[in-house]
Amino acid sequence: MDDKIRWNTKHKNVPMPMDPSSIVVKHVKYTQGVRALDLACGVGRNTHYIAGLGYEVDAVDISDYALSQIQSSNTIHTIESDLTQYSITPDSYDLILNINYLERKLFDSMAAGLKTGGMLIFETFITAHEPGYHSPSNPDYLLQTNELPTVFSSLEILLYEERDAINMYGEKVKVASFVGKK
């Protein structure tokens, strides 16, 4: 199934969390600047939160349905794009968010897209080999242990942890959380 159709269907039929991600709430207060990028923003839970803090946000997602759910404003710019084809302009953002999404092709441009002093907040699922954990069926959507600190070694690592979590379906998952500064 086409990714756009699949994500539109998911956003229409599965209630998505509306509260901002806890890693964003906890760490965005340490950022400075005005321009932010929210990759795979979905219905905008993090987009709205950081826009409310004064950021001008580029909110990118493949789902036109999800983007239509984002409250339009002068500070939120929705961009419909397949992130496998998306490019981030170098030295453009004070803050880049990547929550519950993985596209390794974007790694280099994420680091390059940060302005000096800019912050990357990244959190998504990692491989869990222990029984009782839910994992996406496609391993391409799972980080490996310690992958983020290795990939983003050019950034000052402010936080890296791998931990157990519960996803929106109540399933036990493994998550990697990363905060880095350029």
C-alpha positions in Angstrom: 0.0 0.0 0.0 1.2 3.5 -0.8 2.7 5.2 2.3 0.5 8.2 1.9 -2.7 6.1 1.8 -1.4 3.9 4.7 -0.7 6.9 6.9 -3.9 8.7 6.0 -5.8 5.6 6.9 -4.0 5.2 10.2 -4.5 8.9 11.2 -8.2 8.7 10.3 -8.8 5.4 12.2 -6.4 5.3 15.1 -6.6 8.0 17.8 -3.2 9.6 18.1 -1.8 11.1 21.3 -2.4 14.9 21.5 -0.1 15.7 24.4 3.4 16.6 23.4 6.1 14.0 23.8 7.7 14.0 27.2 11.2 14.2 25.9 10.2 17.4 24.0 8.6 19.0 27.0 11.6 18.1 29.2 14.4 19.3 26.9 13.0 22.1 24.6 13.4 24.5 27.5 17.2 24.3 27.0 17.0 25.5 23.4 17.3 29.0 22.1 16.2 30.4 18.8 13.1 30.7 16.7 13.1 28.2 13.8 12.1 24.5 14.3 11.5 21.5 12.1 9.2 18.7 13.2 9.8 15.6 11.1 6.9 13.1 10.7 4.8 15.6 12.7 1.5 13.6 12.4 -1.4 15.6 13.7 0.9 18.2 15.3 1.1 17.3 19.0 4.8 18.5 19.2 4.3 21.2 16.5 1.6 23.0 18.4 3.6 22.7 21.6 6.8 24.3 20.3 4.8 26.9 18.3 3.2 27.9 21.6 6.7 28.5 23.0 7.4 31.0 20.2 9.0 28.8 17.5 8.3 29.2 13.8 7.7 25.5 12.9 8.1 23.7 9.6 5.8 20.6 10.2 6.6 17.8 7.7 4.5 14.7 7.1 3.5 12.4 4.2 -0.2 12.4 5.4 -2.2 15.2 4.0 -5.0 14.1 6.4 -2.7 14.5 9.4 -1.5 17.9 8.2 -5.1 19.0 7.8 -5.6 18.5 11.5 -2.9 21.0 12.4 -4.2 24.3 13.5 -3.0 26.8 10.9 -1.2 29.9 12.1 1.4 32.3 11.0 4.1 30.4 12.9 3.3 26.8 11.6 4.1 25.9 8.0 2.8 22.5 7.0 4.8 20.6 4.4 3.5 17.5 2.7 6.4 15.4 1.8 7.6 11.8 1.6 10.5 11.9 4.1 12.4 9.3 2.1 12.7 12.1 -0.5 12.9 15.1 1.8 16.0 17.3 2.2 16.8 19.6 5.1 18.5 22.9 4.2 21.8 23.2 6.0 22.2 25.6 8.9 18.5 26.4 9.0 17.0 25.3 12.3 17.5 26.0 16.0 15.6 22.9 16.9 14.9 19.6 15.0 12.4 17.1 16.3 12.2 13.4 15.2 9.8 11.5 17.4 8.6 7.9 16.7 10.0 7.9 13.2 13.1 6.5 11.5 14.5 7.4 8.1 18.2 6.8 8.2 18.7 8.8 4.9 17.9 11.9 6.9 20.6 11.5 9.6 23.4 13.5 7.8 21.0 16.3 6.8 19.5 16.5 10.4 22.9 17.3 11.9 23.8 19.7 9.0 20.3 21.3 9.2 21.0 22.6 12.7 22.4 26.1 13.2 25.4 26.4 15.5 24.0 25.9 19.0 20.9 24.2 17.6 19.4 21.1 19.3 18.2 17.7 17.9 15.6 15.9 20.0 15.2 12.3 18.6 13.3 9.4 20.1 12.1 6.3 18.5 12.0 2.5 18.9 15.0 0.2 19.1 15.4 -3.5 18.5 14.2 -5.6 21.5 15.3 -9.2 21.4 13.7 -10.2 24.7 10.3 -11.9 24.7 7.3 -9.8 25.6 8.3 -6.7 23.7 6.4 -5.4 20.7 8.4 -4.3 17.7 7.5 -3.1 14.2 7.6 -6.0 11.8 10.1 -4.3 9.5 13.6 -4.0 11.1 14.3 -1.0 8.9 12.1 1.0 11.4 14.1 0.0 14.4 17.3 1.6 15.7 20.2 -0.6 16.8 21.7 -0.3 20.3 23.8 2.8 20.5 23.1 3.8 16.9 22.1 7.4 17.6 25.3 8.4 19.5 27.4 6.9 16.8 25.5 8.5 13.9 25.3 11.9 15.6 28.9 11.9 17.1 29.5 15.4 15.6 26.9 16.8 18.1 27.5 17.3 21.8 25.5 14.6 23.4 23.3 16.0 26.2 21.2 12.8 26.7 21.3 9.3 25.4 19.3 6.5 27.0 17.7 3.2 26.0 14.7 2.3 28.1 11.5 0.3 28.4 8.3 2.2 27.5 4.6 1.5 26.8 3.4 2.5 23.4 -0.1 4.0 22.6 -1.5 0.5 22.3 -0.4 -0.5 25.8 2.4 -2.7 24.5 5.9 -2.9 26.0 8.6 -1.5 23.7 12.2 -0.4 23.8 12.9 3.2 23.1 16.1 5.2 22.4 16.1 8.9 23.5 18.8 11.3 22.2 19.3 15.0 22.7 22.3 16.6 21.0 23.6 20.1 20.4 25.6 21.4 17.5 
